[in-house]
């Protein structure tokens, strides 16, 4: 399935992004002391793949 709409998202533990140009990393707040980085990928088209899916732990 390919998501192409504005605001569509993918989620994984490890993502691979492919594009022709990337922006500088921007530090964004996450939980507690953990900080995340955000970058923009530009291309015609830019693509993102899930390399490692999210593991959901069952209790």
C-alpha positions, 0 to 999 in steps of 0.5 A: 500500500502506498500512502500519497495524501498530505498528512499520511504517516508511516510508523516503524522502529527503523525507517529508510528515506530516499530523496535528492535533498534533505534539510538540516535536522531539527530537534523536537521534544519527545518524552522526558530526556529523549529528544527526537530529530525531524528532517525534511526529504525532498525529491520527485518523488521522495520515498520512505520505507519501513525497514523494521516494523514496530514491535508491540509487546503483549502483557 
